[in-house]
Structures are given as structure tokens and as C-alpha cells.
């Protein structure tokens, strides 16, 4: 497909292609970039200098090669100048994190709330973002944007949250509401991106990976609720209307009844089965409570069924489990893997690779910073 457009757009495509190359292979020189991109050396030199000046790229000391002429200068992402902000919007709480270009956390803040009123929630969210932004600007960092991971399907282009059973919202223009609130706090030019929580967490696994990820990558978020994000062909699979990843609604059989994955393996469901709060459930997990242990084993079995179903559907190269429940690595995860392995063996298949998310309970907030980076470095 031929790429057409104005010169600034084409230039940005080339700039971001260079960023992706440098990120994937730290230490590349200008000559290496010219070879990889097919751009002229003069064009590369101009673009690299712009990226250095803007804080995207830093230069190491020139390499000693023993040859005559100018020594190659290794290039790396600059971790000191630019910042990304991400927020995880949850019932009763908002976690906000800031990272540099490589995913290193450089600031966090948290807000609690006892409301689901959209205006009040956006106000609290904007306050948390503004607090962190002020800290970053005081460090003389430039802000690239803010990403928000939300509990529900999103229309990515418009930033409209279609619906959120958690908050009781429907067709909320969350991006525009937040833009307005940030403008009142002196952040009118800060780009805002909105996506579902599991999808943002999946991007954190991709954009901040130390090595290129194998695709498709399937991320399963195991928190109060259950969701998934799929990364394939260098982008998120979001579906026609933004509803891809709603695996919590998948029907799983239980004692002759049909119940959803969310009703069987989510933290809310496990806690409710014992008549306790999610916080109490987590405390009892840590205390090795035998009743909780049995609940984890039962839920873990159905998690294994869900993983198997999604594996057969998407054939992912890797599966990542994240969210607070992914910490329940004993009975819960062990039971899931046992079920998955047994079902794979029945089909004489090798089970897929299953790992735990690198960012733990911060997976969504950090993934939301990756959402910003993803939008910028992939301008197509």
C-alpha cells in the first residue's frame, strides 16, 4: 500500500520508525539507522538531531573501532527528559503512575472516592493527574500525554466509554470530559487516550518489553472483574465497536449450570462466595485460610478452562496473566495450569506459554502510559 500525505506526516513516520529501531536495538548508530530504514545519511542525521534536541534520544560516547573517519555514536532512548502519565480507573480508587520511555516508574499517586457521579469522578481523576504532572514538570520533564484504563468497552477514536456496569455509566464521552477538566488545571494541550483496562495492560507488556514480543500476545486481567487484551499485527485487537476482550461474559459450565467467567473466577465472585469483602479475601489468601484455599482451587480450575478456550480461539504465542488475582500463584494459578495442561494433553498438544504480568497490580496504570507511547510511536 502506498503511503501518501503531507511532508510533516511522512517525516513523523520516519522519526517514529527510528525510535522503534533504537528501542529494539539500543546502541544503533546513525549509519545503522540509514541501513535499516533506507533513508539517506543526511536525512538520518537531521532526524536524529531533532530527536536528541526533543529528548527522545541520547548519545553515548563514540565507539573506538580502529578505523579511520568519524567514529559511530551509539544511540539510546533518553530516560531523563520525557514522561508518560497513565491512570487506572477502578471502583472506589484511581491509581496514577508516570513512566519514562522505557517503562521505569518515576512517580505515582492514588485517589480514593465514594462516588460514581461522572463529573465528580473526572474531577478526582484530573486532580491526580495534575498532581503528578506538576511533579514531573518541576523535574524539567516534558509530558507526552495521559492514558486512561477504564472498566468497560471504549470507542478508541472518540474516547467514548460505551458502558461500564461497574460505574453504571453508558455512552460517556470520557476523553472530552477529562480534557476539559485538565484544561482548567493548566494542561489543555496534554493529549488524552482512553482504552479498556485489560487492553492497556496488554500494551504495557508489549511497549515496555526488554525484547520484541511474539505475537499474538493474549493478556488476561484477573481483578475484581475479568477481561482480556489481544495484541496482534503490531496493534491492539479492539473489534468493530471496541468490544473485543470482553471474556468475562464467556459462559463456563458449573455443576450443570451455565455461569460466566466473571461469576466464577473474578475476585468479587470469589469473595462473595464466602460472604466477605474482596479486601478480606486477599487478607485470608495471605493467611492461607483453608476455606479460601478451596475457593481458589475451584476458581483456578475454571480459569484453566477459560485460558484453554481463549488459546483455542486466538492461538497466541504467549499468554500473560495480570491483575490482583495473578498474585494468587498457589492454588489459583496452579489449578489453572493443571486444567490447561490436562486439556492440552487430551488433544496431544503442547500447552502454551503462560507467564505473570511484569507490573503486577500496577499493570493497568503502567499500561496506560504505554497506551500513550503506542499512539505516538505507531502514527499509522
N, C-alpha and C positions, 0 to 999 in steps of 0.2 A: 504494500500500500504506500503510495507516495504521500509524503508529509508536506503540506503546504501551510503557509501562514506568514505573518509579518516577521521581520528580521529579529525583533526582540523575543518573540516566542521561540523561534528556531535557536536563537542564541541560548535561551534558558534551557532548552532541551539538551544542548551540548554541555552546558555548565553542570547540570544535574547528572548527566551521564558520567562526567568526570568525578563528581562526588561519589557516585556509587562505585566506580572503579577504585578510587582511593580508599573508600571504606572497606571494600572487599580485599584489597591488597595494599595495606599500609606500607609506605616506603617507595611507592612508584615514583619515577622521575618524570619530568616533562617529556623527555624522549619516549618513555614507556607509554605515556598517555597518547602521544601522537601516533605511535604504532597501533595502539588498541582502538583508537577512535577513527583513524584515517584523516584526522584534521591536520592542517599544516602546523609546522613548529611555531610559526609566528602567531597563529590563532591560539594555539595552546598556551603560549607564553602570556598573551594578553588576558585570556580567561583565567589562568592560574593566578595572575597578579590581582585580578578583581576578587577572586575567591579568598586570597590571602588578606587583602585590604578589608573585606567584609567580615572576616572572622571565621569563615568556613574551613580554611586550610592553614596549616602551619608548616614551616620548612625546618627540616633537621639540618645538621651540619653536612656540608658537601662530602660525598664519598671519595675516598682515595682509591683510584683504580689503577694507577701506574701508567695510564695512557696520557697522551698529550691532549691539550684543549681543555675546554670547560668541564669541570667535574660535575657529575649528576647530583642534584639536590633531592633527597628523599622527601616526599610529601605525605602528610598525615592529616586526619581531621583535627581541627583545633577544638580542644575540650574546655577552653577557658573563656571564650568570647560570646558564644551563642547559648540560648536556653530555650527549652520547650516546657510548657505547662500542661498538665493533664489532671482531670478530676474524675473521681468515681462517685456517681450519684446513687445512693442507696437509701432504703427506708431508715429514717432517723439519723443519718450520718452522711457527711460528704468528706471524702479524702482527697486532698490536693497534693500533687507532687510536681517537682521540677527536675528535669534531667538535662545533661549536656548532650552533644550529638552522638555519643556512644552509649547512652542509656545509664550513665552513672547518676545516681540520685544526688542532687545538690541542694535540695530544700523540700520540706514537707509542712503541711498544716492540716488541721482537721476541724470540722464544724459539726456539732450535733444539732438536731432540730426535732420539734414535736409537731410538725405541720406538714400537710400535703398541698397546701394552697400554692398554686403555681407562682404567683408574684412573690410570696414570702420565700419560697424555696430558691427562686432565681436570685433574690436579694442576698440570701445567705451564701449561695454559690459564688456570686460576684464578689462578695466581701472576702471569701477565702482566696480567690484568685488574685484579687487586688493586693492582699497582704503579701502573698508570695512574690508577686510582680515587683512590689516596692523593694523587697529584699534583693531581688536579682538585679534590678536597675541600680541599686546602691553599690553593687559589686561591678558595675560598668559592663554588664552583660546586655546584649540585645535580645529581645523576645521575638521568637519566630511565630508564635501562635499558641492557642489553647485548644485542647481536645477534651471532649466530654464523653464518658462511657455511661450510657443510660439503660435502665431496665425496661427494654421494650424495643420493637422494630422501628427503624428510622428510615426516612427517605433522605439518603445521603446528600443529594444535590440541594434540597430546600432546607434541610435541617429540621424537618417536622417529625416529631415523635408521634407515630401513628396511634399507639395506645400503650398504656402501662397499667396492668392490673394492680401492680404494687402501689402506685400512687393514685389510681383511679382517674388517670388522665386519658384524653383522646384528642388526636389531631392538634397537638400543642406545638406552635412554632418556636421551639426551644432555642434554636440558634439565634433567631432575631430578638427574642426576649432577652437573652443573655448579652447580645451585642449592645442593646440599649442600656442595660444595667452597667456594663463595663464602660460605656461612653460617659456615664455620669461619674465614673471614678477615674477619668483621665486616660482610659485605654480604648478610645474609639477606633484606633487603627489596628488593633490586635485581631488577626484572623481567628475565627471560631469554627471548629469542626465537631460534628456530633455523630456518634455511631453507637450501636448496641454494645453492651458491656463485654460479652464474650468475643465479639469481633475485634474490639480494641485490644483486648488481652492477647488475641492471636497475633496482632500486629507487633506487639512487644516482643514476642518470641521470634519474629522474622527480622524486624528492623534493627534489633539490638543483639542479634546472634553474633558470636565470635567467628563463626564460619558460615558460608552460604547454606541455607536450609534446603532440605529435599522437599519437593512438592509432590502431591498436595500435603499440606500440614493441616491437621484437624485438632482444634483446641476445644476441650470440653470444660466448661466452667461449672464448678460444683460449689455453690454457695447456698444462701437461703433458697434460691431457685436454681434451675438448671438451664444452661444454654450452650451453644456451640458457635465457633467461628471457623471458617474454612478459607485457607489461603491457597490459591492455585493460579497458575499462569501469571505470576507476579502481581496478583491483586486479590482483594477480598471477593469471595463469592457472596453477594448480598441478595441475589434473587431479583425477580421482576419488580417487586414493590418494597424490598427491604426486609422481607420476612424470612429469608434463609437463616438457618441456625436455631429455629425455634424447636429444638429437640425435646424440651421439657414437656411438650404436648404429645410426644410419641407414646402410643399405647403399649404397655407391657402387661403380660398376664400375671395375675397373682391370686392363687387359691381359687381358680375358676372364675375370677372376676377380671375385668379389664380396667386397669388403672394407669395413669400417666407416669412417665419417668419422674416428673416433679413430685408426684404424690408418693413415690417410693424411695427416691434416693437423695432428695434435697434436704438441707439442714432443717428447714421449717418442718418438713414432713416427719423426719426422724425425731425431732424434739416433741412434736405434737403427739406422736405415737406413745410417748411416755408421760404426756401431760405436763411437760416442763418447757421452759423458755429455751431458745437457741443458745443463749449465753450459759445457762445452767447445763445444757447438754455438753457444750465444749469443756466446761469445768469437769464434768463427770468423765469425759473421754480421758482427760489428763490424769484423773484419779483411778483409771482402769475399773470403773464401775461395771460389774458383770451384766447388769440389765442393758446398759449402753453397749457393751461389747456384743451382745446378741443382736441388738438392733443394727449395729454397724455391719455385722456379718450378713444379715438378711438384706440390708440395703446394698451392700457391696456386691452381692450376687446379682442383683438387678442392674447395678452399674455395669457389671460384666456383660450382661445381656445387651444393654444399650451400646456399649463400646463395640460389641460384635456386630450389631445391626448397622451402626454407622460405618464400621470397617468394610462390611459387605457393600454398603451403598456408595462410599466415596473412594475406597481402595487407597487410603492415604499412605504416604511414605513414612509418616510419623504421627503419633498421637500424643498430645500433651494434655495433662490434667492439671487444672488450676482452681483457684478459689479456696476458701477456708477449709472445705472438706478434704481437699487434696493433702492436707496435713495429717489426716487420719490414716497414716500409712500402715497401721497394723491390720486389724480385722477388716476394715473397709476396703482398702486398696488390695490387700492380699486376696480377699474373697473375690473381688472383681477380676483380678488376673487369673485366678484359679478357674473361674467360669469361662473367661475368654479363651484360655489355653485349652480347656476341655472341648469347647465348641470348635476351635480351630483343628484340634486333633481328629474330631469326628469327620471333618472334611479333608483330612490328610494335608493340611495346610500349615505353614509356619506362621505363628501368630505375629501380629505387627509390633513394632517398637512402641512402647508406652513409657513416657517419662513424666516427671513432675515439673510444673512451670518454674522457671528460674526466679521469678519475682514474688512467689508466694501470694500472700494476701494483698500485696501491692500490685498484683498483675494488671488490674484494670486501670488504676491511676497511672502507672508507668506506661501501660499500653496506650493510654490516651495521649501521652506525649509522643509516642511512636506514630499515632494517627496523624499528628501534625507533620512529623518528618515524612511520613509516607506520602502525604498530599503534595509536599514540596518537591521531593526528590524524584517523583514519578509524574511529571507535568502532563503526560499523555493520558 
